[in-house]
Amino acid sequence: MKKVIISLDNHKSEVYVGLNWNEVRNFIPASGCVIITDDNVYKIYGKLFPDFPVISIKPGEDSKNIGTIVTLAEKLLDEGIDRTGFILGIGGGVVCDITGFLASIYMRGINFGFISTTLLSQVDASVGGKNAVNIGKIKNILGCFRQPRFVICDPDLLLTLPDDEYLSGLGELVKMGLILDYNLFEKIENNIALLMSKDADLLESLISDSVELKASVVREDEKEISGKRMILNFGHTFGHVIETVASMKHGFAVAAGMVIASGISEKLGLIGLEEFQRIKSLLEKLNLLKKYSLDDNYFQEMLLKDKKKQGSLISFVLLQSPGRAVVRKMTVYEIMNLYRSIKKQV
Ligand SMILES: NC(=O)c1ccc[n+]([C@@H]2O[C@H](COP(=O)([O-])OP(=O)(O)OC[C@H]3O[C@@H](n4cnc5c(N)ncnc54)[C@H](O)[C@@H]3O)[C@@H](O)[C@H]2O)c1
């Protein structure tokens, strides 16, 4: 078991990787707790939940909207939850985003924690204190920064995860290696068969690496002020458009976005052609590259609406090498011209 502590100015978040999730009883208050989960997770694990009121939402991205937040807030009021209350989110990235956002605004903020049940949320979404919901197809446009008290990442929970959800998580795991740690990238490359068989020891080690890497970025730039945290958006500028329009799961869309961003990095002379091919080949071997077809004009229109755009510039994340990312401010037109020039390779 590994414990990663994210100490920030006036708060602290603790992430436990490899801890049995039943231990959660040692982390939550004896009363005043409500559990938020989704119907799939509840069906599999609900009987083993701690004995507190459970509110279960419809699974999936469509639940990540402000209407859900209002409905849940009303249920918290019905349960008599006041400012001393606690919300425990048990689920993947959707449940964690919703729980974190709700807890951040309910009565101006109450404490919360997560049991993170998907690979994607264990390696990324549940760690770092970003919480958000969507408006229509615009992702994460209403959100805030607020840290969970604790996150439990128990890899045993991943055994019930549908295959495509597992693969989706691998997308974000590869991203962590590509932007921050060549050794992690190589470890994934060298262990594809074990990874595909959900080997418990390997998973615990990779999730720990990823959490440690994300924690180091969050400690340095919790609120995306210095820019360091922006590197976590590698693959997401195009990925978010692909995710919404091609209805692809997050990690697959991020994988497609990472191929585009790596292709653009190669075009700009930052990485070599061989490195680009190596990255694409790894994503292919992990079955992460799905076919999609998107109109260039639509891409451009959506990039112009990107919430990370400042004036006419987008902070676009590129690779200097596998394991090292850089952020460059570019216009949407520059990005689109580069995209058009590499489109056939990606
Ligand atoms: N806040 C952040 O920093 C951050 C970072 C990355 C992604 N995200 C967000 O995360 C979301 C995607 O998260 P996700 O991929 O975990 O999706 P998800 O939460 O929708 O979970 C995927 C599916 O798996 C099911 N499931 C969850 N755990 C299970 C288990 N143990 N066994 C069986 N089924 C299980 C869920 O019911 C759901 O159907 C997106 O909304 C994305 O924007 C947030």
The ligand as an SDF file (V2000), in Angstrom:
LIG
                    3D

 44 48  0  0  0  0  0  0  0  0999 V2000
  -11.4350   15.9340  -12.3290 N   0  0  0  0  0  0  0  0  0  0  0  0
  -10.4150   15.5510  -13.0530 C   0  0  0  0  0  0  0  0  0  0  0  0
   -9.2630   15.9290  -12.8060 O   0  0  0  0  0  0  0  0  0  0  0  0
  -10.6520   14.6160  -14.2150 C   0  0  0  0  0  0  0  0  0  0  0  0
   -9.5720   14.0800  -14.9060 C   0  0  0  0  0  0  0  0  0  0  0  0
   -9.8250   13.1650  -15.9340 C   0  0  0  0  0  0  0  0  0  0  0  0
  -11.1410   12.8350  -16.2520 C   0  0  0  0  0  0  0  0  0  0  0  0
  -12.1650   13.4020  -15.5650 N   0  0  0  0  0  0  0  0  0  0  0  0
  -13.5680   13.0550  -15.8740 C   0  0  0  0  0  0  0  0  0  0  0  0
  -13.7730   11.6800  -15.5900 O   0  0  0  0  0  0  0  0  0  0  0  0
  -14.9050   11.2380  -16.3270 C   0  0  0  0  0  0  0  0  0  0  0  0
  -14.6450    9.8590  -16.8650 C   0  0  0  0  0  0  0  0  0  0  0  0
  -14.4220    8.9940  -15.7780 O   0  0  0  0  0  0  0  0  0  0  0  0
  -14.5630    7.4130  -15.9320 P   0  0  0  0  0  0  0  0  0  0  0  0
  -13.8990    6.9950  -17.1610 O   0  0  0  0  0  0  0  0  0  0  0  0
  -14.1800    6.8380  -14.6330 O   0  0  0  0  0  0  0  0  0  0  0  0
  -16.1300    7.2260  -16.2490 O   0  0  0  0  0  0  0  0  0  0  0  0
  -17.3940    6.8150  -15.3580 P   0  0  0  0  0  0  0  0  0  0  0  0
  -17.3490    7.3850  -14.0200 O   0  0  0  0  0  0  0  0  0  0  0  0
  -18.5780    7.1330  -16.2070 O   0  0  0  0  0  0  0  0  0  0  0  0
  -17.2520    5.2210  -15.2250 O   0  0  0  0  0  0  0  0  0  0  0  0
  -17.2750    4.4500  -16.3750 C   0  0  0  0  0  0  0  0  0  0  0  0
  -18.3150    3.3230  -16.2910 C   0  0  0  0  0  0  0  0  0  0  0  0
  -17.8080    2.3020  -15.4390 O   0  0  0  0  0  0  0  0  0  0  0  0
  -18.7920    1.9600  -14.4610 C   0  0  0  0  0  0  0  0  0  0  0  0
  -18.0230    1.5460  -13.2830 N   0  0  0  0  0  0  0  0  0  0  0  0
  -17.3320    2.3310  -12.4400 C   0  0  0  0  0  0  0  0  0  0  0  0
  -16.6230    1.5960  -11.5810 N   0  0  0  0  0  0  0  0  0  0  0  0
  -16.8850    0.3040  -11.8610 C   0  0  0  0  0  0  0  0  0  0  0  0
  -16.4210   -0.9350  -11.3300 C   0  0  0  0  0  0  0  0  0  0  0  0
  -15.5070   -0.9920  -10.3660 N   0  0  0  0  0  0  0  0  0  0  0  0
  -16.9180   -2.0890  -11.8670 N   0  0  0  0  0  0  0  0  0  0  0  0
  -17.8290   -2.0450  -12.8820 C   0  0  0  0  0  0  0  0  0  0  0  0
  -18.2620   -0.8980  -13.4500 N   0  0  0  0  0  0  0  0  0  0  0  0
  -17.7940    0.2610  -12.9400 C   0  0  0  0  0  0  0  0  0  0  0  0
  -19.6160    3.1960  -14.2960 C   0  0  0  0  0  0  0  0  0  0  0  0
  -20.8980    2.9080  -13.8170 O   0  0  0  0  0  0  0  0  0  0  0  0
  -19.6650    3.7130  -15.7330 C   0  0  0  0  0  0  0  0  0  0  0  0
  -20.6560    3.0650  -16.4550 O   0  0  0  0  0  0  0  0  0  0  0  0
  -15.1360   12.2650  -17.4250 C   0  0  0  0  0  0  0  0  0  0  0  0
  -16.3060   12.9910  -17.1070 O   0  0  0  0  0  0  0  0  0  0  0  0
  -13.9240   13.1690  -17.3430 C   0  0  0  0  0  0  0  0  0  0  0  0
  -14.1950   14.4900  -17.7080 O   0  0  0  0  0  0  0  0  0  0  0  0
  -11.9500   14.2690  -14.5510 C   0  0  0  0  0  0  0  0  0  0  0  0
  1  2  1  0
  2  3  2  0
  2  4  1  0
  4  5  1  0
  4 44  2  0
  5  6  2  0
  6  7  1  0
  7  8  2  0
  8  9  1  0
  8 44  1  0
  9 10  1  0
  9 42  1  0
 10 11  1  0
 11 12  1  0
 11 40  1  0
 12 13  1  0
 13 14  1  0
 14 15  2  0
 14 16  1  0
 14 17  1  0
 17 18  1  0
 18 19  2  0
 18 20  1  0
 18 21  1  0
 21 22  1  0
 22 23  1  0
 23 24  1  0
 23 38  1  0
 24 25  1  0
 25 26  1  0
 25 36  1  0
 26 27  1  0
 26 35  1  0
 27 28  2  0
 28 29  1  0
 29 30  1  0
 29 35  2  0
 30 31  1  0
 30 32  2  0
 32 33  1  0
 33 34  2  0
 34 35  1  0
 36 37  1  0
 36 38  1  0
 38 39  1  0
 40 41  1  0
 40 42  1  0
 42 43  1  0
M  CHG  2   8   1  16  -1
M  END
$$$$
